[in-house]
């Protein structure tokens, strides 16, 4: 186990490693070859601006021990090492220390392994033949990105709940806009997987359509089954006359850390909630005109309930993250 501290704080050299958000940068260099460790250390010292603390490890196993004790800001690791190699170290770091980035140092012929390591969570890579030219700039870019992620994580830890309210006219083209907004928000800010977003979108689409066409416009499902053209023609007619034309759909989205609540309320007469039955093992409900939408909603949502009048539905969605989905696939 080796370490060295570079103390040159009085007059930082131009071209040194400066990254916003770091007063001191701790770097862990992992390589089983002494010559390469010396090469990387020399490149870092040449670019030091008096703010670098450099540690060295000779194996992936030793690197993990030092990460726990030294808490480096970034890990520079060789790919090919005996025992735990660079790819295995990247996987372990992603699981145990997801906010400490790993930069790969690759020799000739390691391109395929490097590509796999990037897929497994490595932040970047530098070919060993380009260390002198590219290591400092790569380090600066990765650290800047990591600092942004850490600040975002601190902000996320403070976040408790976000609520949005929408009021929709009986215009079916608005449904796609609303579901798209919800999907984009949950993907960007809550990292919900795409396949979960698709299921969510189907359920929201059904709920909003039910509210518009069957709630506000009071159109019967049987009309759609008999003649879809007549169904939409009658919808257009009712949008222009009382008592339908001024009715709106109220949609509320409440996003919390573990679950998302959706409330859809229309201004129609509602329906008899007690007559609604749901059997998740009965796929024939998908073929019934008045049961398909609610079957999909109840299948894709974790909880569904109605108010007494039947003109408001509350849906609770608990997204499955990547690890949970992987477990489900294994169990299947």
N, C-alpha and C positions, 0 to 999 in steps of 0.2 A: 504494500500500500504506500503510495507516494502522494505528496502534495507540495504545492509551492504557492506562495503569495507574492504577487507583483505589487510593489509599493512605489508608485511614481506619481504622487498626487499633486505635486507642486505645479508642474507645467505639463499638462496632458498634451501628447503629440497630436498633430493633425492626422486624420485618418484612423484614429483610435475607435474603439467600440463604444459608442454612446447610444443608449436606448432609453427613451422616455419611460419613466416609471420605475427605473432601477438606479439606486445609488451605488450598489455593488452587485456584480454579476458573478455567480458561482457556477463554474463549468466542471463537469465530470467527464474526463476522457477515458474511454474504455478500449483497450487494445492489448492483445497478448504479446505483441512484439515491442521490445524496448526501443528499437530504432524508430518505429512509427510513433510511439508515445512521445519520444523526443522531438520528432518532426512536428507533430501537432502542437506540442507545448511551445516550440520555437515560433511557430506561426502566430499563436495566440499572444505570446510575449511581444512580438514585433508590432502587433496591433493594439497592445494594451494602452489604455489611457489612464492607468492608475486605479482602475475600478474592478479588476479581475482577480478572482480567487480560483485557482486551478487545482483540481484533484485528479488523481490517476488511479485506474483499476485495471487489473490484468485479466479479468474474466467477467462474464455476465453475473456469476454468483457473487463475486466480490462487489460488483457494481451495485447490485440490489442492496447489499448491506450498507454501502456508503450512501446510497440515496436516502435510506432511512435515517442515517446519522447526520449527514451533511446538508440534506435538503437542497440539492443544486437547482439552479434555475433552468439548466439545459443539460442534456446528456449527448456527448459525441461518441458514437460507438462504431467500431469495426464490425463487419458482417461475419467474417469467417474467423471463428475462435473455437478452441476445444471446449468441451463441456457445453455450457449454455452459450449459444452463438448470438449474434446480433439480432436475428429474427426473433428468437425466443425471448431475448431481453425486451425487445419492442412490445411483444405481446404481454409480457408480465408488467411492464410499465404502464401500458394502456389500462390494464385491469386495476393495478394497485395505486398508480400515481398518474391519473389521466391528465393532470394539468402541468406535468413536467414534460416538455417536448423532447423527442429524440431525433437527432440528426445522424444519418448514416454516413460512414466513410467507406467507400467501396473501391475495391481493386478491380483490375480488368478481369472480365469473365463473371462478375457477380451481378450483372444487370438484371437477370431474371429473379434472383433472390431479393434484390433491392426493390424491384417492382412489387413483389409480394409483401415485403416489409412496409412499403408505403400503404398498401391496401389494409394492412393490419394495424396501422395507426402511427407510423413514423411521420414526422413533420416535414422532412426534406432529406436531401442527400447531396454529398459532394464526392466526386471521384478523387481518389488519393493523388492522382497526377495533377489535379487542379486545386489542391489545398491552398497553395500560396496565393493564387489569384482569387479564389471564390469563397474560402472559408469565412472570412470576416463579414462579407456582405450577406452570406447565407445566415450566419449567426444573428446578425442585426435584424434581418427580416423575420426570422422565426421567433426571436425574443419579443419583438414588437407585437406580433400576432398573439403570442402567449399572454402577454400583459393585458391585451384587450380581452382575451377569453377569461382571465382571472377577474378582471373588473366586472365583466358581464356576469360571472358566477356569483360575485358578491352582491351584485344588484338583484340577481335571481333569488338569492337567499332571503332578501328583504321583501320580495313580492309575495302577496297573499291571495289577491283576487282581482279579476278584471271583469266588469259587467258592461255590456253594450245593449242598447235598445234600438229596434227598428220598427217602423210603421209602413206597411206595404199596401199599395192599392191592389185591386184584383187583376194584376197584370202578370201573367205566368212567366214573362221574360225576366222578371225580378228574382225569380226563385233561383236560377242559376247564378245570378250575381251574388245573392246572399250566401248560398252554400259554398261558392268559390271563395268568398271572403273568409268564411269560417275555416275552410280547409287550409287556405294560405296562412292564416293567423296561427293555427295549431301546428302547422308544419314548421313555420319560421321560429315561433317563440316557445313552443312546447315540444318540438322535435317528435311529433307523432308520426309513426311510419306511414308510408304511402298507402299500403293495403288497408290499414285501419281508417285512413281518411276516405277511401272509396266507400267503405261500408257506412261510415258516418254520413257521407254525402247522399247516398241512396235513402237513408232513413229521414234525413231532413227534407229532401225533395218530396217524399211521400207525405210527410206531416204538413208541409206548406201547401201542397196541392189539395190535400183534404180540406184544409182551412179555407182556401180560396173558393174551390168549386163546390164542395159538398157543404161547407159551413156557411160562408157568406152568400153564395149564389144559390144554395139549397138545390143543387142538381143531384138527381138520383144516379147511382152507379149503374143501374140497369139501362139507362139511356146510353151511357158510354159503350156498354156491351152490345147493344142493338145497332147503334149507328154513331161512330165517333164524330162524323161530320156534323150531324144534328146536335150532338152534345156541345161542340164548340160554338156552333151557330147560336144555340140557345144561351150559352155563356155570354157571348158578345151582346145579345139582346138584353139580357138582365143587367149587364154592366151599365146600361144607359137609363134604366128605369128604377123608380122606387119600389120597394124599400132597399134594393140591393146596391145601388150605385155608390152610396156614401160609406158602405161598410169597408173596413180595413182589417188587415191581419197584423197583430202585434207579435213581434218575435224578440225574445230576450235571451241573450247568451251570457252565462256566468261561468267563467273559467277559473278553476281552483287548481291547486297543485296536483291533486290525485284524481280529480274528476271534473267533468264539464256538464253544466245543467243547461238545458234548452227548454224554453216555454213558448208554445205557439197558441195564441188565442184569437178566435174569430168572433164576429158579431152576429152569428147565426143563432138558430133556435137550439142548437145542440142535439144530443141524441141520448137514448137510454143506455147509460154506461153498464147497467147490470146485465144487459143482454149480450155484451161483448164477451166472447170466450176465446181463449188462446191456448192451443195445444202445440207446443214446439215440435212434437213428434208426428204431427198431422200435416204433411205437405200438401194435402188437398185444399188447404186454406188458400194456397197460392192461386188456385183456379176460380175461387169465388169472387164475384164482382165487388162485394162489400167487405171482403176480408183480406185481400192480398196486401194492401198498403199497411194495415195494422200488423199483419203477420211479419212483414219485413222490418217494420219499426221495432217490434218487440224482439225480433231475432237479433238485430244489430245493436240495439241499445241494452244497457245493463239493467235499467229500471224504467218502467213506463207507468204513469198514472194519469187519471183524468179528474177534473173537478166534477162536482155533482151535476152541473148542468150539461156537461159533455161538450162544451165549446172551448175547452182549454186542455192541452196535453202537456205534461211535464216529462221530459226524457233526460235520463242521466247516462252519461257515456264515460266509461273508465278506460282510457287508452291502454293498450298493451304495448309496452316498449319492445325493442329489438330482442332482448334476452328472453322475455316471456313468450314472444312469438316463436323463437327458436325452440324453446322447450315444448311448446304445443306441437310443432312439426315433428319433433322426436317422438312424442307420445303417440302421435297418429301412426 
